[in-house]
Amino acid sequence: MNLTLKQLQAIAALAKTTHFRSAAIDLGVSQPSLSRLIKSAEKTLGASLFDRHTRDVEITPIGEEVANFANDFQQLSTRHFTRIEAVARGETGTLALATLPSLAATIVASTIETFVNTRPDIYIDLIDLPNHQIKSAVSKGHYDLGIGNIPPAPDADIRAEKLFSDELFLVIPVNHRLAEKKTSSLNDVVQERVICSRKGSGLRDLTEAFFAQHQTVFRPGLELNQMGSMLGLIRAGIGIGFLPLSALSGNEKDAQLKFIRMDVPMVREICLFQRAGIKATPLVEAFTDELRKQLKKQG
């Protein structure tokens, strides 16, 4: 005993106007077509929905119940279709994003701020992870996007797009013996206490690789998880560290710190990870477009 959408629309229109002609005009159908829809609905239900008179119709108690249902159904359908259209435009839904901790409070933060201001119905599920965990989270489908270091070897499960090159600077206390230098070399810092991230992080891997590339043994002085803690210890004169330019946003004017380029650039390549073979949703495409805009704006 199922009524079609067209039958429900016909019942609702006729109940509203009580005239076949007016209801047919509202629906954009002929009067005979409307009459057939009403008759077929009545046959399906086994009950009369309207009493026909010479000039108009009068809805029956059963017809009123069906018309109320038809109106409720149409309103519910409209709300759902409106939401579906918003999802299709990337204006609502959840975006799951995994990023390096060093980027979470800088380029990722500015992108999210702009993005959610124009799309208030978007929820961002954000997590900061070590680089190797980002790849795994994206390839397994736990996260829609990842932002991390370009992997050293191709990965069949990951599609990687380079976003920008991120230079690492030597960060020292402002009163350090190297503070007057414009650039520094590994020979300058080899005897210093190096404050670094723990094993397994992208920054630690990059630092070790840089030292090894220049035939220099890397000896960590202190190992931490949080970049804020590293900066705090450097300010206190406990040691020095290597940190990426992207993560130093907001610290450039710190009177207690000095940032020095290495004479041989120390660079990490930042890329966008997506799951291979999976078409990006409109929401994912909209966010990646905004991310590219923010990177272009920041130069």
C-alpha positions as CSV (number, residue, x, y, z in Angstrom):
1,M,0.0,0.0,0.0
2,N,2.7,2.5,-1.1
3,L,1.9,5.9,-2.7
4,T,4.3,7.4,-5.1
5,L,5.9,10.8,-4.6
6,K,3.7,12.2,-7.5
7,Q,0.6,10.9,-5.9
8,L,1.5,12.5,-2.6
9,Q,2.2,15.8,-4.3
10,A,-1.1,15.6,-6.1
11,I,-3.0,15.0,-2.9
12,A,-1.3,17.8,-1.1
13,A,-1.9,20.3,-4.0
14,L,-5.6,19.4,-4.3
15,A,-6.1,19.5,-0.5
16,K,-4.6,23.0,-0.5
17,T,-6.6,24.5,-3.5
18,T,-9.8,22.3,-3.4
19,H,-9.9,22.8,-7.2
20,F,-8.6,20.4,-9.8
21,R,-7.7,23.2,-12.2
22,S,-5.8,25.3,-9.6
23,A,-4.0,22.2,-8.3
24,A,-3.1,21.1,-11.8
25,I,-1.6,24.5,-12.6
26,D,0.4,24.5,-9.3
27,L,1.9,21.1,-10.2
28,G,2.4,21.9,-13.9
29,V,0.3,19.0,-15.1
30,S,-3.0,18.6,-17.0
31,Q,-6.3,18.2,-15.2
32,P,-6.8,14.7,-16.5
33,S,-3.3,13.7,-15.3
34,L,-4.1,15.1,-11.9
35,S,-7.4,13.2,-11.8
36,R,-5.7,9.9,-12.7
37,L,-3.1,10.4,-9.9
38,I,-5.9,11.0,-7.3
39,K,-7.9,8.1,-8.5
40,S,-4.9,5.7,-8.5
41,A,-4.1,6.8,-5.0
42,E,-7.6,6.2,-3.8
43,K,-7.6,2.8,-5.4
44,T,-4.3,1.9,-3.7
45,L,-5.7,3.0,-0.3
46,G,-9.1,1.6,-0.9
47,A,-10.7,4.8,0.3
48,S,-12.1,8.0,-1.0
49,L,-9.8,11.0,-0.4
50,F,-12.0,13.7,-1.9
51,D,-15.7,14.2,-2.4
52,R,-16.2,15.7,-5.9
53,H,-18.7,18.5,-6.4
54,T,-19.7,20.6,-9.5
55,R,-17.2,23.4,-8.9
56,D,-14.8,22.1,-6.3
57,V,-13.8,19.2,-4.1
58,E,-14.1,18.6,-0.4
59,I,-11.4,16.5,1.4
60,T,-12.6,13.5,3.4
61,P,-11.2,12.7,6.9
62,I,-9.0,10.0,5.5
63,G,-7.9,12.4,2.7
64,E,-7.0,15.0,5.4
65,E,-4.8,12.4,7.2
66,V,-3.1,11.5,3.9
67,A,-2.7,15.2,2.9
68,N,-1.1,16.0,6.3
69,F,1.3,13.1,5.8
70,A,2.1,14.3,2.3
71,N,2.9,17.8,3.5
72,D,5.1,16.5,6.3
73,F,6.9,14.2,3.8
74,Q,7.5,17.0,1.4
75,Q,8.9,19.3,4.0
76,L,11.2,16.5,5.3
77,S,12.3,15.7,1.7
78,T,13.0,19.4,1.1
79,R,15.2,19.6,4.2
80,H,17.1,16.4,3.3
81,F,17.6,17.4,-0.3
82,T,18.8,20.8,0.8
83,R,21.4,19.1,3.0
84,I,22.4,16.7,0.2
85,E,22.9,19.7,-2.1
86,A,25.0,21.4,0.5
87,V,27.1,18.2,0.9
88,A,27.5,18.1,-2.9
89,R,28.8,21.7,-2.8
90,G,31.2,21.0,0.1
91,E,29.3,23.3,2.4
92,T,28.5,20.8,5.2
93,G,29.9,17.6,6.6
94,T,33.1,16.5,8.4
95,L,36.6,16.8,7.2
96,A,39.2,14.5,8.8
97,L,42.7,16.1,8.7
98,A,46.0,14.7,10.0
99,T,49.0,17.1,10.1
100,L,52.5,17.5,11.4
101,P,52.5,19.2,14.9
102,S,54.8,21.9,13.5
103,L,52.1,22.9,10.9
104,A,49.0,22.6,13.1
105,A,49.3,26.0,14.6
106,T,50.5,27.9,11.5
107,I,49.4,27.3,7.9
108,V,46.8,24.7,8.9
109,A,45.3,27.0,11.6
110,S,45.0,29.9,9.2
111,T,43.4,27.7,6.5
112,I,40.9,26.2,8.9
113,E,40.0,29.7,10.2
114,T,39.2,31.0,6.8
115,F,37.5,27.8,5.7
116,V,35.0,27.5,8.6
117,N,34.2,31.2,8.5
118,T,32.7,30.7,5.1
119,R,31.3,27.3,5.8
120,P,29.9,27.3,9.4
121,D,28.3,23.9,9.0
122,I,31.7,22.2,8.5
123,Y,33.2,20.2,11.3
124,I,37.0,19.7,11.2
125,D,38.4,16.5,12.8
126,L,42.0,17.6,13.3
127,I,44.9,15.5,14.7
128,D,48.6,16.2,14.9
129,L,50.7,13.1,14.3
130,P,54.3,12.1,13.5
131,N,55.0,11.9,9.7
132,H,54.9,8.1,9.4
133,Q,51.6,7.9,11.3
134,I,50.0,10.5,8.9
135,K,50.7,8.3,5.9
136,S,49.2,5.3,7.6
137,A,46.1,7.2,8.8
138,V,45.4,8.4,5.3
139,S,46.2,5.2,3.5
140,K,43.8,3.2,5.8
141,G,41.0,5.8,5.2
142,H,40.9,7.0,8.8
143,Y,41.6,10.6,7.6
144,D,40.7,12.3,4.3
145,L,43.8,14.4,4.1
146,G,47.3,14.5,5.5
147,I,50.0,17.2,5.5
148,G,53.5,16.0,6.1
149,N,57.0,15.4,4.7
150,I,57.2,13.9,1.2
151,P,58.0,10.2,1.7
152,P,61.5,9.1,0.7
153,A,60.0,6.3,-1.5
154,P,56.8,6.1,-3.6
155,D,53.8,4.6,-1.8
156,A,51.2,2.9,-3.9
157,D,48.5,3.6,-1.3
158,I,49.2,7.4,-1.2
159,R,48.9,10.2,-3.7
160,A,51.3,13.0,-2.7
161,E,51.2,16.6,-4.0
162,K,54.1,18.9,-3.1
163,L,52.9,22.1,-1.3
164,F,56.1,24.0,-0.4
165,S,59.7,23.8,0.7
166,D,60.2,24.5,4.4
167,E,63.7,25.6,5.4
168,L,65.0,24.7,8.9
169,F,66.8,27.4,10.9
170,L,69.3,27.2,13.7
171,V,67.5,28.6,16.8
172,I,69.7,29.9,19.6
173,P,69.4,32.2,22.6
174,V,69.9,35.8,21.7
175,N,73.1,36.0,23.8
176,H,74.6,32.9,22.3
177,R,78.2,33.0,21.0
178,L,76.8,32.5,17.4
179,A,74.3,35.2,17.6
180,E,76.2,37.7,15.5
181,K,76.7,35.2,12.6
182,K,74.5,35.6,9.5
183,T,74.8,31.9,8.6
184,S,76.1,28.9,10.6
185,S,77.8,25.6,9.7
186,L,77.7,22.2,11.3
187,N,81.2,22.8,12.5
188,D,79.8,25.8,14.5
189,V,77.2,23.7,16.3
190,V,78.7,20.2,16.5
191,Q,79.9,20.8,20.1
192,E,76.6,22.4,21.2
193,R,73.8,20.6,23.2
194,V,71.2,20.1,20.5
195,I,67.6,20.1,21.7
196,C,65.5,18.0,19.3
197,S,62.3,16.0,18.8
198,R,62.2,12.3,19.7
199,K,63.1,9.4,17.4
200,G,60.4,8.7,14.8
201,S,59.4,12.3,14.1
202,G,59.9,13.9,10.7
203,L,62.1,16.7,12.1
204,R,64.4,14.2,13.9
205,D,64.7,12.1,10.7
206,L,65.6,15.1,8.7
207,T,68.1,16.4,11.2
208,E,69.9,13.0,11.4
209,A,69.9,12.7,7.6
210,F,71.4,16.2,7.3
211,F,74.2,15.5,9.7
212,A,74.9,12.1,8.1
213,Q,75.0,13.7,4.6
214,H,77.8,15.9,5.8
215,Q,79.7,13.1,7.5
216,T,78.9,14.5,11.0
217,V,77.7,12.4,13.9
218,F,74.5,13.7,15.4
219,R,74.4,13.6,19.2
220,P,71.1,14.8,20.7
221,G,71.4,16.7,24.0
222,L,67.7,16.6,25.0
223,E,64.8,14.9,23.3
224,L,61.2,16.3,23.6
225,N,57.8,15.8,22.0
226,Q,56.6,19.4,21.9
227,M,58.1,22.3,19.9
228,G,56.9,24.8,22.5
229,S,59.0,23.0,25.1
230,M,62.0,23.0,22.8
231,L,61.7,26.8,22.3
232,G,61.4,27.3,26.1
233,L,64.6,25.4,26.8
234,I,66.4,27.3,24.1
235,R,65.3,30.6,25.5
236,A,66.6,29.5,28.9
237,G,70.0,28.8,27.4
238,I,69.9,25.1,27.9
239,G,70.8,24.4,24.2
240,I,70.1,25.1,20.6
241,G,67.8,23.5,18.0
242,F,66.8,23.2,14.4
243,L,63.2,24.2,13.6
244,P,61.3,24.8,10.4
245,L,60.4,28.3,9.3
246,S,56.8,27.4,9.0
247,A,56.7,26.5,12.7
248,L,58.3,29.8,13.8
249,S,55.4,32.0,12.9
250,G,54.7,34.4,15.8
251,N,58.2,33.8,17.3
252,E,60.1,36.0,14.8
253,K,60.0,39.0,17.1
254,D,60.9,37.0,20.2
255,A,63.6,39.1,21.9
256,Q,65.1,36.1,23.6
257,L,65.7,34.1,20.4
258,K,67.8,34.3,17.2
259,F,67.2,32.5,14.0
260,I,70.2,31.7,11.8
261,R,70.3,30.1,8.4
262,M,72.6,27.2,7.8
263,D,75.3,27.8,5.2
264,V,74.1,24.6,3.4
265,P,70.3,24.9,3.4
266,M,68.4,22.3,5.5
267,V,65.0,21.8,3.8
268,R,62.0,19.6,4.2
269,E,59.5,19.2,1.4
270,I,55.9,19.4,2.7
271,C,53.2,17.7,0.7
272,L,49.5,16.9,0.8
273,F,48.6,13.2,1.2
274,Q,45.4,11.7,-0.2
275,R,44.4,8.1,-0.5
276,A,45.3,6.7,-3.9
277,G,42.5,5.6,-6.2
278,I,39.8,7.5,-4.2
279,K,38.1,10.5,-5.8
280,A,38.2,13.5,-3.5
281,T,34.8,14.7,-2.2
282,P,33.6,18.3,-2.9
283,L,34.5,19.1,0.8
284,V,38.0,17.8,0.4
285,E,38.5,19.7,-2.9
286,A,37.2,22.9,-1.3
287,F,39.6,22.6,1.6
288,T,42.6,21.8,-0.5
289,D,41.8,24.9,-2.7
290,E,41.7,27.1,0.4
291,L,45.0,25.6,1.6
292,R,46.7,26.5,-1.7
293,K,45.2,30.0,-1.5
294,Q,46.7,30.4,2.0
295,L,50.1,29.2,0.9
296,K,50.1,31.6,-2.1
297,K,49.1,34.4,0.2
298,Q,51.9,33.7,2.6
299,G,54.4,33.4,-0.2
